[in-house]
Amino acid sequence: MKKTANQPGQAEDKKAAVDAERKLTLEILRMKRVMEITGLSRSTIYKKLSEGRFAPKVQLSERSIGFYNADVFAWLENPMGYRAPEATNG
């Protein structure tokens, strides 16, 4: 049986899933999962990216991006004060 929003335990299940996902440092999250985790819309994520106020994107292909989960969770710790790290010229 699928849980509904009113059933107890759903919030705890989601928190446990997010906590488990947070422990993985090199996993790339696709946009849909980032939207689920953050609660932000696609357009808001792109706006924050352009302002340097969201986790840096990882270009996966010409039309596909992802985000390292460690970067997304760093953003979650301080969404209002987050600033993307400065790019370095190697």
PyMOL Python script that loads the backbone (N, CA, C, O; Angstrom):
from pymol import cmd

cmd.read_pdbstr("""\
ATOM      1  N   MET A   1       0.839  -1.185   0.000  1.00  0.00           N
ATOM      2  CA  MET A   1       0.000   0.000   0.000  1.00  0.00           C
ATOM      3  C   MET A   1       0.882   1.246   0.000  1.00  0.00           C
ATOM      4  O   MET A   1       1.844   1.334   0.763  1.00  0.00           O
ATOM      5  N   LYS A   2       0.558   2.184  -0.838  1.00  0.00           N
ATOM      6  CA  LYS A   2       1.321   3.421  -0.946  1.00  0.00           C
ATOM      7  C   LYS A   2       0.911   4.377   0.170  1.00  0.00           C
ATOM      8  O   LYS A   2      -0.277   4.536   0.452  1.00  0.00           O
ATOM      9  N   LYS A   3       1.891   5.008   0.801  1.00  0.00           N
ATOM     10  CA  LYS A   3       1.603   5.954   1.874  1.00  0.00           C
ATOM     11  C   LYS A   3       1.037   7.246   1.305  1.00  0.00           C
ATOM     12  O   LYS A   3       1.400   7.668   0.207  1.00  0.00           O
ATOM     13  N   THR A   4       0.161   7.856   2.051  1.00  0.00           N
ATOM     14  CA  THR A   4      -0.348   9.171   1.679  1.00  0.00           C
ATOM     15  C   THR A   4       0.261  10.196   2.606  1.00  0.00           C
ATOM     16  O   THR A   4       0.904   9.841   3.594  1.00  0.00           O
ATOM     17  N   ALA A   5       0.065  11.462   2.297  1.00  0.00           N
ATOM     18  CA  ALA A   5       0.673  12.541   3.072  1.00  0.00           C
ATOM     19  C   ALA A   5       0.195  12.544   4.520  1.00  0.00           C
ATOM     20  O   ALA A   5       0.893  13.061   5.392  1.00  0.00           O
ATOM     21  N   ASN A   6      -0.987  11.974   4.796  1.00  0.00           N
ATOM     22  CA  ASN A   6      -1.539  12.020   6.137  1.00  0.00           C
ATOM     23  C   ASN A   6      -1.084  10.864   7.015  1.00  0.00           C
ATOM     24  O   ASN A   6      -1.346  10.880   8.218  1.00  0.00           O
ATOM     25  N   GLN A   7      -0.424   9.880   6.468  1.00  0.00           N
ATOM     26  CA  GLN A   7      -0.019   8.735   7.267  1.00  0.00           C
ATOM     27  C   GLN A   7       1.226   9.063   8.074  1.00  0.00           C
ATOM     28  O   GLN A   7       2.173   9.651   7.551  1.00  0.00           O
ATOM     29  N   PRO A   8       1.226   8.677   9.368  1.00  0.00           N
ATOM     30  CA  PRO A   8       2.419   8.930  10.178  1.00  0.00           C
ATOM     31  C   PRO A   8       3.603   8.124   9.656  1.00  0.00           C
ATOM     32  O   PRO A   8       3.438   7.036   9.103  1.00  0.00           O
ATOM     33  N   GLY A   9       4.768   8.662   9.837  1.00  0.00           N
ATOM     34  CA  GLY A   9       5.975   7.952   9.437  1.00  0.00           C
ATOM     35  C   GLY A   9       6.513   8.366   8.089  1.00  0.00           C
ATOM     36  O   GLY A   9       7.674   8.091   7.785  1.00  0.00           O
ATOM     37  N   GLN A  10       5.703   9.023   7.264  1.00  0.00           N
ATOM     38  CA  GLN A  10       6.184   9.402   5.932  1.00  0.00           C
ATOM     39  C   GLN A  10       7.310  10.425   6.031  1.00  0.00           C
ATOM     40  O   GLN A  10       8.304  10.323   5.313  1.00  0.00           O
ATOM     41  N   ALA A  11       7.164  11.401   6.907  1.00  0.00           N
ATOM     42  CA  ALA A  11       8.219  12.414   7.065  1.00  0.00           C
ATOM     43  C   ALA A  11       9.502  11.765   7.577  1.00  0.00           C
ATOM     44  O   ALA A  11      10.597  12.111   7.134  1.00  0.00           O
ATOM     45  N   GLU A  12       9.363  10.823   8.512  1.00  0.00           N
ATOM     46  CA  GLU A  12      10.534  10.135   9.048  1.00  0.00           C
ATOM     47  C   GLU A  12      11.202   9.285   7.967  1.00  0.00           C
ATOM     48  O   GLU A  12      12.429   9.220   7.900  1.00  0.00           O
ATOM     49  N   ASP A  13      10.400   8.632   7.121  1.00  0.00           N
ATOM     50  CA  ASP A  13      10.940   7.824   6.032  1.00  0.00           C
ATOM     51  C   ASP A  13      11.724   8.692   5.052  1.00  0.00           C
ATOM     52  O   ASP A  13      12.811   8.318   4.611  1.00  0.00           O
ATOM     53  N   LYS A  14      11.168   9.843   4.717  1.00  0.00           N
ATOM     54  CA  LYS A  14      11.834  10.743   3.773  1.00  0.00           C
ATOM     55  C   LYS A  14      13.124  11.284   4.379  1.00  0.00           C
ATOM     56  O   LYS A  14      14.142  11.384   3.694  1.00  0.00           O
ATOM     57  N   LYS A  15      13.080  11.638   5.683  1.00  0.00           N
ATOM     58  CA  LYS A  15      14.284  12.143   6.347  1.00  0.00           C
ATOM     59  C   LYS A  15      15.368  11.068   6.383  1.00  0.00           C
ATOM     60  O   LYS A  15      16.542  11.364   6.158  1.00  0.00           O
ATOM     61  N   ALA A  16      14.985   9.835   6.660  1.00  0.00           N
ATOM     62  CA  ALA A  16      15.966   8.746   6.683  1.00  0.00           C
ATOM     63  C   ALA A  16      16.584   8.540   5.305  1.00  0.00           C
ATOM     64  O   ALA A  16      17.785   8.299   5.188  1.00  0.00           O
ATOM     65  N   ALA A  17      15.769   8.636   4.274  1.00  0.00           N
ATOM     66  CA  ALA A  17      16.279   8.474   2.911  1.00  0.00           C
ATOM     67  C   ALA A  17      17.243   9.601   2.555  1.00  0.00           C
ATOM     68  O   ALA A  17      18.283   9.361   1.940  1.00  0.00           O
ATOM     69  N   VAL A  18      16.901  10.828   2.939  1.00  0.00           N
ATOM     70  CA  VAL A  18      17.772  11.967   2.657  1.00  0.00           C
ATOM     71  C   VAL A  18      19.069  11.845   3.456  1.00  0.00           C
ATOM     72  O   VAL A  18      20.146  12.132   2.934  1.00  0.00           O
ATOM     73  N   ASP A  19      18.974  11.422   4.717  1.00  0.00           N
ATOM     74  CA  ASP A  19      20.178  11.243   5.539  1.00  0.00           C
ATOM     75  C   ASP A  19      21.101  10.189   4.946  1.00  0.00           C
ATOM     76  O   ASP A  19      22.319  10.372   4.929  1.00  0.00           O
ATOM     77  N   ALA A  20      20.537   9.090   4.460  1.00  0.00           N
ATOM     78  CA  ALA A  20      21.345   8.032   3.851  1.00  0.00           C
ATOM     79  C   ALA A  20      22.008   8.549   2.570  1.00  0.00           C
ATOM     80  O   ALA A  20      23.169   8.246   2.297  1.00  0.00           O
ATOM     81  N   GLU A  21      21.266   9.323   1.798  1.00  0.00           N
ATOM     82  CA  GLU A  21      21.796   9.858   0.547  1.00  0.00           C
ATOM     83  C   GLU A  21      22.914  10.866   0.821  1.00  0.00           C
ATOM     84  O   GLU A  21      23.858  10.981   0.040  1.00  0.00           O
ATOM     85  N   ARG A  22      22.804  11.578   1.912  1.00  0.00           N
ATOM     86  CA  ARG A  22      23.785  12.596   2.266  1.00  0.00           C
ATOM     87  C   ARG A  22      25.167  11.994   2.523  1.00  0.00           C
ATOM     88  O   ARG A  22      26.180  12.652   2.286  1.00  0.00           O
ATOM     89  N   LYS A  23      25.219  10.773   2.997  1.00  0.00           N
ATOM     90  CA  LYS A  23      26.485  10.128   3.326  1.00  0.00           C
ATOM     91  C   LYS A  23      27.320   9.807   2.086  1.00  0.00           C
ATOM     92  O   LYS A  23      28.532   9.622   2.193  1.00  0.00           O
ATOM     93  N   LEU A  24      26.705   9.741   0.945  1.00  0.00           N
ATOM     94  CA  LEU A  24      27.426   9.453  -0.291  1.00  0.00           C
ATOM     95  C   LEU A  24      27.986  10.759  -0.838  1.00  0.00           C
ATOM     96  O   LEU A  24      27.231  11.688  -1.124  1.00  0.00           O
ATOM     97  N   THR A  25      29.298  10.833  -0.985  1.00  0.00           N
ATOM     98  CA  THR A  25      29.881  12.119  -1.347  1.00  0.00           C
ATOM     99  C   THR A  25      30.089  12.305  -2.842  1.00  0.00           C
ATOM    100  O   THR A  25      30.161  13.444  -3.304  1.00  0.00           O
ATOM    101  N   LEU A  26      30.186  11.245  -3.606  1.00  0.00           N
ATOM    102  CA  LEU A  26      30.477  11.403  -5.026  1.00  0.00           C
ATOM    103  C   LEU A  26      29.318  11.012  -5.931  1.00  0.00           C
ATOM    104  O   LEU A  26      29.515  10.788  -7.125  1.00  0.00           O
ATOM    105  N   GLU A  27      28.148  10.931  -5.393  1.00  0.00           N
ATOM    106  CA  GLU A  27      26.991  10.592  -6.217  1.00  0.00           C
ATOM    107  C   GLU A  27      26.497  11.844  -6.937  1.00  0.00           C
ATOM    108  O   GLU A  27      26.456  12.930  -6.359  1.00  0.00           O
ATOM    109  N   ILE A  28      26.129  11.682  -8.188  1.00  0.00           N
ATOM    110  CA  ILE A  28      25.558  12.785  -8.957  1.00  0.00           C
ATOM    111  C   ILE A  28      24.042  12.649  -8.939  1.00  0.00           C
ATOM    112  O   ILE A  28      23.489  11.608  -9.292  1.00  0.00           O
ATOM    113  N   LEU A  29      23.386  13.718  -8.523  1.00  0.00           N
ATOM    114  CA  LEU A  29      21.932  13.754  -8.479  1.00  0.00           C
ATOM    115  C   LEU A  29      21.415  14.450  -9.725  1.00  0.00           C
ATOM    116  O   LEU A  29      21.942  15.483 -10.137  1.00  0.00           O
ATOM    117  N   ARG A  30      20.390  13.882 -10.316  1.00  0.00           N
ATOM    118  CA  ARG A  30      19.762  14.514 -11.473  1.00  0.00           C
ATOM    119  C   ARG A  30      18.798  15.594 -11.000  1.00  0.00           C
ATOM    120  O   ARG A  30      18.430  15.635  -9.826  1.00  0.00           O
ATOM    121  N   MET A  31      18.398  16.451 -11.902  1.00  0.00           N
ATOM    122  CA  MET A  31      17.561  17.600 -11.565  1.00  0.00           C
ATOM    123  C   MET A  31      16.285  17.207 -10.821  1.00  0.00           C
ATOM    124  O   MET A  31      15.919  17.854  -9.840  1.00  0.00           O
ATOM    125  N   LYS A  32      15.618  16.171 -11.271  1.00  0.00           N
ATOM    126  CA  LYS A  32      14.358  15.765 -10.635  1.00  0.00           C
ATOM    127  C   LYS A  32      14.571  15.458  -9.155  1.00  0.00           C
ATOM    128  O   LYS A  32      13.769  15.867  -8.315  1.00  0.00           O
ATOM    129  N   ARG A  33      15.641  14.743  -8.834  1.00  0.00           N
ATOM    130  CA  ARG A  33      15.923  14.389  -7.439  1.00  0.00           C
ATOM    131  C   ARG A  33      16.300  15.633  -6.642  1.00  0.00           C
ATOM    132  O   ARG A  33      15.902  15.762  -5.484  1.00  0.00           O
ATOM    133  N   VAL A  34      17.058  16.549  -7.237  1.00  0.00           N
ATOM    134  CA  VAL A  34      17.422  17.788  -6.556  1.00  0.00           C
ATOM    135  C   VAL A  34      16.165  18.603  -6.244  1.00  0.00           C
ATOM    136  O   VAL A  34      16.057  19.199  -5.172  1.00  0.00           O
ATOM    137  N   MET A  35      15.226  18.626  -7.176  1.00  0.00           N
ATOM    138  CA  MET A  35      13.972  19.332  -6.948  1.00  0.00           C
ATOM    139  C   MET A  35      13.202  18.702  -5.788  1.00  0.00           C
ATOM    140  O   MET A  35      12.616  19.417  -4.975  1.00  0.00           O
ATOM    141  N   GLU A  36      13.196  17.373  -5.705  1.00  0.00           N
ATOM    142  CA  GLU A  36      12.524  16.677  -4.606  1.00  0.00           C
ATOM    143  C   GLU A  36      13.187  16.986  -3.267  1.00  0.00           C
ATOM    144  O   GLU A  36      12.501  17.257  -2.281  1.00  0.00           O
ATOM    145  N   ILE A  37      14.506  16.947  -3.230  1.00  0.00           N
ATOM    146  CA  ILE A  37      15.242  17.162  -1.985  1.00  0.00           C
ATOM    147  C   ILE A  37      15.098  18.596  -1.491  1.00  0.00           C
ATOM    148  O   ILE A  37      14.880  18.824  -0.301  1.00  0.00           O
ATOM    149  N   THR A  38      15.217  19.559  -2.392  1.00  0.00           N
ATOM    150  CA  THR A  38      15.228  20.974  -1.993  1.00  0.00           C
ATOM    151  C   THR A  38      13.845  21.590  -1.898  1.00  0.00           C
ATOM    152  O   THR A  38      13.643  22.556  -1.162  1.00  0.00           O
ATOM    153  N   GLY A  39      12.896  21.042  -2.633  1.00  0.00           N
ATOM    154  CA  GLY A  39      11.576  21.648  -2.688  1.00  0.00           C
ATOM    155  C   GLY A  39      11.508  22.841  -3.632  1.00  0.00           C
ATOM    156  O   GLY A  39      10.508  23.558  -3.668  1.00  0.00           O
ATOM    157  N   LEU A  40      12.578  23.048  -4.397  1.00  0.00           N
ATOM    158  CA  LEU A  40      12.621  24.162  -5.343  1.00  0.00           C
ATOM    159  C   LEU A  40      12.148  23.723  -6.718  1.00  0.00           C
ATOM    160  O   LEU A  40      12.255  22.551  -7.080  1.00  0.00           O
ATOM    161  N   SER A  41      11.630  24.668  -7.474  1.00  0.00           N
ATOM    162  CA  SER A  41      11.246  24.389  -8.858  1.00  0.00           C
ATOM    163  C   SER A  41      12.487  24.430  -9.745  1.00  0.00           C
ATOM    164  O   SER A  41      13.527  24.953  -9.346  1.00  0.00           O
ATOM    165  N   ARG A  42      12.371  23.884 -10.937  1.00  0.00           N
ATOM    166  CA  ARG A  42      13.462  23.903 -11.906  1.00  0.00           C
ATOM    167  C   ARG A  42      13.900  25.346 -12.203  1.00  0.00           C
ATOM    168  O   ARG A  42      15.094  25.641 -12.239  1.00  0.00           O
ATOM    169  N   SER A  43      12.930  26.234 -12.415  1.00  0.00           N
ATOM    170  CA  SER A  43      13.277  27.619 -12.758  1.00  0.00           C
ATOM    171  C   SER A  43      13.978  28.325 -11.600  1.00  0.00           C
ATOM    172  O   SER A  43      14.871  29.142 -11.828  1.00  0.00           O
ATOM    173  N   THR A  44      13.588  28.024 -10.369  1.00  0.00           N
ATOM    174  CA  THR A  44      14.247  28.628  -9.210  1.00  0.00           C
ATOM    175  C   THR A  44      15.675  28.128  -9.084  1.00  0.00           C
ATOM    176  O   THR A  44      16.573  28.904  -8.758  1.00  0.00           O
ATOM    177  N   ILE A  45      15.900  26.852  -9.334  1.00  0.00           N
ATOM    178  CA  ILE A  45      17.255  26.297  -9.286  1.00  0.00           C
ATOM    179  C   ILE A  45      18.132  26.989 -10.330  1.00  0.00           C
ATOM    180  O   ILE A  45      19.254  27.393 -10.025  1.00  0.00           O
ATOM    181  N   TYR A  46      17.630  27.129 -11.556  1.00  0.00           N
ATOM    182  CA  TYR A  46      18.410  27.797 -12.597  1.00  0.00           C
ATOM    183  C   TYR A  46      18.677  29.267 -12.254  1.00  0.00           C
ATOM    184  O   TYR A  46      19.759  29.781 -12.533  1.00  0.00           O
ATOM    185  N   LYS A  47      17.707  29.932 -11.659  1.00  0.00           N
ATOM    186  CA  LYS A  47      17.902  31.328 -11.257  1.00  0.00           C
ATOM    187  C   LYS A  47      19.002  31.414 -10.201  1.00  0.00           C
ATOM    188  O   LYS A  47      19.896  32.253 -10.302  1.00  0.00           O
ATOM    189  N   LYS A  48      18.938  30.553  -9.194  1.00  0.00           N
ATOM    190  CA  LYS A  48      19.956  30.551  -8.143  1.00  0.00           C
ATOM    191  C   LYS A  48      21.328  30.187  -8.715  1.00  0.00           C
ATOM    192  O   LYS A  48      22.341  30.741  -8.288  1.00  0.00           O
ATOM    193  N   LEU A  49      21.371  29.261  -9.676  1.00  0.00           N
ATOM    194  CA  LEU A  49      22.641  28.925 -10.329  1.00  0.00           C
ATOM    195  C   LEU A  49      23.255  30.157 -10.990  1.00  0.00           C
ATOM    196  O   LEU A  49      24.450  30.415 -10.849  1.00  0.00           O
ATOM    197  N   SER A  50      22.436  30.910 -11.707  1.00  0.00           N
ATOM    198  CA  SER A  50      22.952  32.088 -12.418  1.00  0.00           C
ATOM    199  C   SER A  50      23.429  33.166 -11.463  1.00  0.00           C
ATOM    200  O   SER A  50      24.273  33.986 -11.824  1.00  0.00           O
ATOM    201  N   GLU A  51      22.891  33.173 -10.232  1.00  0.00           N
ATOM    202  CA  GLU A  51      23.289  34.149  -9.216  1.00  0.00           C
ATOM    203  C   GLU A  51      24.461  33.655  -8.366  1.00  0.00           C
ATOM    204  O   GLU A  51      24.975  34.400  -7.531  1.00  0.00           O
ATOM    205  N   GLY A  52      24.890  32.398  -8.573  1.00  0.00           N
ATOM    206  CA  GLY A  52      25.947  31.828  -7.752  1.00  0.00           C
ATOM    207  C   GLY A  52      25.479  31.454  -6.364  1.00  0.00           C
ATOM    208  O   GLY A  52      26.272  31.405  -5.423  1.00  0.00           O
ATOM    209  N   ARG A  53      24.172  31.188  -6.234  1.00  0.00           N
ATOM    210  CA  ARG A  53      23.593  30.914  -4.927  1.00  0.00           C
ATOM    211  C   ARG A  53      23.039  29.500  -4.817  1.00  0.00           C
ATOM    212  O   ARG A  53      22.129  29.246  -4.027  1.00  0.00           O
ATOM    213  N   PHE A  54      23.586  28.577  -5.610  1.00  0.00           N
ATOM    214  CA  PHE A  54      23.180  27.176  -5.537  1.00  0.00           C
ATOM    215  C   PHE A  54      24.397  26.317  -5.830  1.00  0.00           C
ATOM    216  O   PHE A  54      25.410  26.800  -6.335  1.00  0.00           O
ATOM    217  N   ALA A  55      24.284  25.049  -5.509  1.00  0.00           N
ATOM    218  CA  ALA A  55      25.376  24.100  -5.742  1.00  0.00           C
ATOM    219  C   ALA A  55      25.784  24.125  -7.211  1.00  0.00           C
ATOM    220  O   ALA A  55      24.922  24.204  -8.086  1.00  0.00           O
ATOM    221  N   PRO A  56      27.077  24.060  -7.493  1.00  0.00           N
ATOM    222  CA  PRO A  56      27.525  24.079  -8.892  1.00  0.00           C
ATOM    223  C   PRO A  56      26.983  22.877  -9.671  1.00  0.00           C
ATOM    224  O   PRO A  56      26.883  21.770  -9.142  1.00  0.00           O
ATOM    225  N   LYS A  57      26.642  23.116 -10.922  1.00  0.00           N
ATOM    226  CA  LYS A  57      26.134  22.024 -11.753  1.00  0.00           C
ATOM    227  C   LYS A  57      27.297  21.226 -12.337  1.00  0.00           C
ATOM    228  O   LYS A  57      28.421  21.714 -12.450  1.00  0.00           O
ATOM    229  N   VAL A  58      26.988  19.989 -12.701  1.00  0.00           N
ATOM    230  CA  VAL A  58      27.932  19.104 -13.383  1.00  0.00           C
ATOM    231  C   VAL A  58      27.325  18.812 -14.746  1.00  0.00           C
ATOM    232  O   VAL A  58      26.244  18.228 -14.825  1.00  0.00           O
ATOM    233  N   GLN A  59      27.994  19.202 -15.809  1.00  0.00           N
ATOM    234  CA  GLN A  59      27.490  18.968 -17.160  1.00  0.00           C
ATOM    235  C   GLN A  59      27.700  17.495 -17.509  1.00  0.00           C
ATOM    236  O   GLN A  59      28.841  17.044 -17.612  1.00  0.00           O
ATOM    237  N   LEU A  60      26.620  16.746 -17.691  1.00  0.00           N
ATOM    238  CA  LEU A  60      26.697  15.320 -17.981  1.00  0.00           C
ATOM    239  C   LEU A  60      26.711  15.033 -19.475  1.00  0.00           C
ATOM    240  O   LEU A  60      27.326  14.069 -19.932  1.00  0.00           O
ATOM    241  N   SER A  61      26.036  15.867 -20.212  1.00  0.00           N
ATOM    242  CA  SER A  61      26.028  15.766 -21.668  1.00  0.00           C
ATOM    243  C   SER A  61      25.600  17.130 -22.193  1.00  0.00           C
ATOM    244  O   SER A  61      25.436  18.080 -21.427  1.00  0.00           O
ATOM    245  N   GLU A  62      25.424  17.213 -23.487  1.00  0.00           N
ATOM    246  CA  GLU A  62      25.056  18.497 -24.081  1.00  0.00           C
ATOM    247  C   GLU A  62      23.777  19.065 -23.481  1.00  0.00           C
ATOM    248  O   GLU A  62      23.653  20.279 -23.319  1.00  0.00           O
ATOM    249  N   ARG A  63      22.822  18.194 -23.149  1.00  0.00           N
ATOM    250  CA  ARG A  63      21.522  18.657 -22.656  1.00  0.00           C
ATOM    251  C   ARG A  63      21.172  18.136 -21.269  1.00  0.00           C
ATOM    252  O   ARG A  63      20.001  18.140 -20.887  1.00  0.00           O
ATOM    253  N   SER A  64      22.146  17.699 -20.526  1.00  0.00           N
ATOM    254  CA  SER A  64      21.868  17.092 -19.237  1.00  0.00           C
ATOM    255  C   SER A  64      22.847  17.580 -18.171  1.00  0.00           C
ATOM    256  O   SER A  64      24.060  17.607 -18.381  1.00  0.00           O
ATOM    257  N   ILE A  65      22.290  17.963 -17.023  1.00  0.00           N
ATOM    258  CA  ILE A  65      23.141  18.366 -15.907  1.00  0.00           C
ATOM    259  C   ILE A  65      22.778  17.554 -14.675  1.00  0.00           C
ATOM    260  O   ILE A  65      21.712  16.943 -14.597  1.00  0.00           O
ATOM    261  N   GLY A  66      23.684  17.566 -13.724  1.00  0.00           N
ATOM    262  CA  GLY A  66      23.459  16.954 -12.429  1.00  0.00           C
ATOM    263  C   GLY A  66      24.175  17.786 -11.386  1.00  0.00           C
ATOM    264  O   GLY A  66      24.766  18.822 -11.691  1.00  0.00           O
ATOM    265  N   PHE A  67      24.113  17.322 -10.158  1.00  0.00           N
ATOM    266  CA  PHE A  67      24.750  18.016  -9.046  1.00  0.00           C
ATOM    267  C   PHE A  67      25.344  16.973  -8.120  1.00  0.00           C
ATOM    268  O   PHE A  67      24.715  15.944  -7.868  1.00  0.00           O
ATOM    269  N   TYR A  68      26.559  17.220  -7.600  1.00  0.00           N
ATOM    270  CA  TYR A  68      27.102  16.326  -6.591  1.00  0.00           C
ATOM    271  C   TYR A  68      26.251  16.469  -5.339  1.00  0.00           C
ATOM    272  O   TYR A  68      25.933  17.579  -4.913  1.00  0.00           O
ATOM    273  N   ASN A  69      25.882  15.322  -4.750  1.00  0.00           N
ATOM    274  CA  ASN A  69      24.992  15.398  -3.601  1.00  0.00           C
ATOM    275  C   ASN A  69      25.626  16.155  -2.439  1.00  0.00           C
ATOM    276  O   ASN A  69      24.910  16.826  -1.696  1.00  0.00           O
ATOM    277  N   ALA A  70      26.934  16.073  -2.257  1.00  0.00           N
ATOM    278  CA  ALA A  70      27.587  16.802  -1.169  1.00  0.00           C
ATOM    279  C   ALA A  70      27.384  18.310  -1.338  1.00  0.00           C
ATOM    280  O   ALA A  70      27.198  19.024  -0.353  1.00  0.00           O
ATOM    281  N   ASP A  71      27.419  18.794  -2.572  1.00  0.00           N
ATOM    282  CA  ASP A  71      27.199  20.218  -2.833  1.00  0.00           C
ATOM    283  C   ASP A  71      25.755  20.620  -2.541  1.00  0.00           C
ATOM    284  O   ASP A  71      25.502  21.691  -1.988  1.00  0.00           O
ATOM    285  N   VAL A  72      24.815  19.760  -2.913  1.00  0.00           N
ATOM    286  CA  VAL A  72      23.397  20.053  -2.651  1.00  0.00           C
ATOM    287  C   VAL A  72      23.149  20.109  -1.143  1.00  0.00           C
ATOM    288  O   VAL A  72      22.440  20.993  -0.660  1.00  0.00           O
ATOM    289  N   PHE A  73      23.729  19.170  -0.407  1.00  0.00           N
ATOM    290  CA  PHE A  73      23.516  19.162   1.039  1.00  0.00           C
ATOM    291  C   PHE A  73      24.241  20.316   1.726  1.00  0.00           C
ATOM    292  O   PHE A  73      23.792  20.781   2.774  1.00  0.00           O
ATOM    293  N   ALA A  74      25.345  20.784   1.163  1.00  0.00           N
ATOM    294  CA  ALA A  74      26.003  21.986   1.690  1.00  0.00           C
ATOM    295  C   ALA A  74      25.066  23.184   1.520  1.00  0.00           C
ATOM    296  O   ALA A  74      24.972  24.035   2.405  1.00  0.00           O
ATOM    297  N   TRP A  75      24.382  23.245   0.392  1.00  0.00           N
ATOM    298  CA  TRP A  75      23.413  24.311   0.156  1.00  0.00           C
ATOM    299  C   TRP A  75      22.266  24.207   1.161  1.00  0.00           C
ATOM    300  O   TRP A  75      21.816  25.220   1.698  1.00  0.00           O
ATOM    301  N   LEU A  76      21.792  22.980   1.417  1.00  0.00           N
ATOM    302  CA  LEU A  76      20.667  22.779   2.339  1.00  0.00           C
ATOM    303  C   LEU A  76      20.986  23.245   3.759  1.00  0.00           C
ATOM    304  O   LEU A  76      20.087  23.651   4.495  1.00  0.00           O
ATOM    305  N   GLU A  77      22.250  23.190   4.143  1.00  0.00           N
ATOM    306  CA  GLU A  77      22.623  23.612   5.486  1.00  0.00           C
ATOM    307  C   GLU A  77      22.464  25.108   5.689  1.00  0.00           C
ATOM    308  O   GLU A  77      22.278  25.553   6.822  1.00  0.00           O
ATOM    309  N   ASN A  78      22.532  25.901   4.618  1.00  0.00           N
ATOM    310  CA  ASN A  78      22.389  27.349   4.723  1.00  0.00           C
ATOM    311  C   ASN A  78      21.868  27.914   3.398  1.00  0.00           C
ATOM    312  O   ASN A  78      22.607  28.587   2.679  1.00  0.00           O
ATOM    313  N   PRO A  79      20.606  27.644   3.075  1.00  0.00           N
ATOM    314  CA  PRO A  79      20.096  28.063   1.764  1.00  0.00           C
ATOM    315  C   PRO A  79      20.097  29.578   1.540  1.00  0.00           C
ATOM    316  O   PRO A  79      20.317  30.023   0.413  1.00  0.00           O
ATOM    317  N   MET A  80      19.866  30.357   2.550  1.00  0.00           N
ATOM    318  CA  MET A  80      19.829  31.816   2.375  1.00  0.00           C
ATOM    319  C   MET A  80      21.232  32.418   2.264  1.00  0.00           C
ATOM    320  O   MET A  80      21.413  33.433   1.591  1.00  0.00           O
ATOM    321  N   GLY A  81      22.216  31.810   2.909  1.00  0.00           N
ATOM    322  CA  GLY A  81      23.548  32.394   2.922  1.00  0.00           C
ATOM    323  C   GLY A  81      24.544  31.695   2.011  1.00  0.00           C
ATOM    324  O   GLY A  81      25.707  32.093   1.945  1.00  0.00           O
ATOM    325  N   TYR A  82      24.100  30.652   1.302  1.00  0.00           N
ATOM    326  CA  TYR A  82      25.024  29.878   0.465  1.00  0.00           C
ATOM    327  C   TYR A  82      25.555  30.704  -0.689  1.00  0.00           C
ATOM    328  O   TYR A  82      24.811  31.433  -1.345  1.00  0.00           O
ATOM    329  N   ARG A  83      26.847  30.581  -0.926  1.00  0.00           N
ATOM    330  CA  ARG A  83      27.477  31.157  -2.112  1.00  0.00           C
ATOM    331  C   ARG A  83      28.333  30.069  -2.734  1.00  0.00           C
ATOM    332  O   ARG A  83      29.100  29.404  -2.038  1.00  0.00           O
ATOM    333  N   ALA A  84      28.209  29.887  -4.021  1.00  0.00           N
ATOM    334  CA  ALA A  84      28.991  28.860  -4.728  1.00  0.00           C
ATOM    335  C   ALA A  84      30.471  29.183  -4.604  1.00  0.00           C
ATOM    336  O   ALA A  84      30.859  30.352  -4.627  1.00  0.00           O
ATOM    337  N   PRO A  85      31.291  28.163  -4.474  1.00  0.00           N
ATOM    338  CA  PRO A  85      32.732  28.411  -4.404  1.00  0.00           C
ATOM    339  C   PRO A  85      33.223  29.077  -5.688  1.00  0.00           C
ATOM    340  O   PRO A  85      32.687  28.834  -6.770  1.00  0.00           O
ATOM    341  N   GLU A  86      34.237  29.910  -5.555  1.00  0.00           N
ATOM    342  CA  GLU A  86      34.827  30.577  -6.707  1.00  0.00           C
ATOM    343  C   GLU A  86      35.493  29.545  -7.613  1.00  0.00           C
ATOM    344  O   GLU A  86      36.153  28.627  -7.127  1.00  0.00           O
ATOM    345  N   ALA A  87      35.327  29.689  -8.902  1.00  0.00           N
ATOM    346  CA  ALA A  87      35.986  28.796  -9.857  1.00  0.00           C
ATOM    347  C   ALA A  87      37.481  29.107  -9.849  1.00  0.00           C
ATOM    348  O   ALA A  87      37.897  30.260  -9.739  1.00  0.00           O
ATOM    349  N   THR A  88      38.269  28.048  -9.968  1.00  0.00           N
ATOM    350  CA  THR A  88      39.711  28.245 -10.008  1.00  0.00           C
ATOM    351  C   THR A  88      40.219  27.910 -11.386  1.00  0.00           C
ATOM    352  O   THR A  88      39.702  27.004 -12.038  1.00  0.00           O
ATOM    353  N   ASN A  89      41.212  28.619 -11.830  1.00  0.00           N
ATOM    354  CA  ASN A  89      41.839  28.334 -13.110  1.00  0.00           C
ATOM    355  C   ASN A  89      43.047  27.452 -12.850  1.00  0.00           C
ATOM    356  O   ASN A  89      44.058  27.907 -12.316  1.00  0.00           O
ATOM    357  N   GLY A  90      42.931  26.157 -13.240  1.00  0.00           N
ATOM    358  CA  GLY A  90      43.956  25.190 -12.937  1.00  0.00           C
ATOM    359  C   GLY A  90      45.082  25.263 -13.848  1.00  0.00           C
ATOM    360  O   GLY A  90      46.036  24.497 -13.713  1.00  0.00           O
TER     361      GLY A  90
END
""", "prot")
cmd.dss("prot")
cmd.show_as("cartoon", "prot")
cmd.util.cbc("prot")
cmd.orient("prot")
